[in-house]
């Protein structure tokens, strides 16, 4: 048992007037509850990794967006030059 568990056991045994078996069950229940709650906590390292993954996705989508924008602009320029050529030629 860890030092904090031993302290909790001693407090439960003395202050709550629990017998040894009940004090141990109480300590186990508290430790289980703490472990369940801390399993859901997020660490800084996990957040940093997820943030880097998000930044990579954003960069990739920005590249694709810029590529499509230039393709659209080139198509618009080609269409405009074609119409100008047709109107000015005739």
N, C-alpha and C positions, 0 to 999 in steps of 0.2 A: 504494500500500500504506500502511496505517496504521503509526503508530510502533511499536505493540506487535507487529504482524506483521513489521516489519523487524527488531526485536529478536529475535523468535523465529526468524526466518530466519538471522540472524547466529549465534545460539546453536547452532542445528541444524547450520549449516555448520562452525562452529569446533569445538564440543565433541563432536558426534556424528560428525564427519569425513565429512559427506555432501557429495556434489558439488552444484553449484548446482541442477540439475534436481531431484534427490532432495530437497534442502532445501525447494525451492518446493512440491513435492508434499506434503511433510510439513506445511508451514505451511497449505496449502489444506485438507488433511485435518483438521487441528486446528480451523481456523476453521469448516469445515462441521459438525464435531461440536458445537462450541460453539453455532452458530446453530440446529441442530436441538434442542438441549436448552433454549435460551432461548426458542424458539418456544412451548414448553409452559408457561413460567412465567406466573403470573398477576400483574397489577399491582394496586396499591391502588385505582386508579380503577375497574378492572373489578369488583373485589370490592365497592366502594361502590355501584356501579350495581346489581349483582345483589342486594345487601342491601336497597336501596331498593325494588326490584321485589318482593322477598319480603315486605317490610313492607306494601306496597300490597295484595298478595294477601291477607295476613292480616287487614287492616282490612276488606276487602270480605267475606271469609268470616265475620268476626265480626258484621258488620252483618246478613248473611243468617241467621246462627245466632240472633241476638237476635230478629229478626223471626219466625222459626219458633217460638221459645220463647214469645213473647207470644201468637202465634196458638194454640198448644197450650193455654196457660193460660186463654185466653178460652173456648176450646171446653170445657175441663174445668169451668170455672165455670158455663157455660151448661148443661152436662149435669147438674151437681150441683144447680143451682137448679131445673131441670126435674124431677128426681127428688124433691127436697124439696117442691116445689109439689104433685106428684101424691100423695105420701104424707100431707102435712098437710091437703090439701083433702078427702080421702076418709076 
